């Protein structure tokens, strides 16, 4: 069956007026539930606090594995330097 240009234009006009399809509305609703509205919704990182927590962990590990603790302390210093 061959449609005329006028029939095709009429169908396209009906589709424009009727709004998005039910699948499109469902997909939009699902995306809004799964993804945050913006990047601002994500929690900000507190690098100074994270470095302090890493140093506490390094202190606990220091007696059992001094070289690993040294690596953790160095990592904390680098992590904190990124914040500045």
Buried (B, 14 or more C-beta within 10 A) or exposed (E): EEEEEEEEEEEEEEEEEEEEEEEEEEEEEEEEEEEEEEEEEEEEEEBEEBBEEBBEEBEEBBEEEEEEBEEBBEBBEEBBEEEE
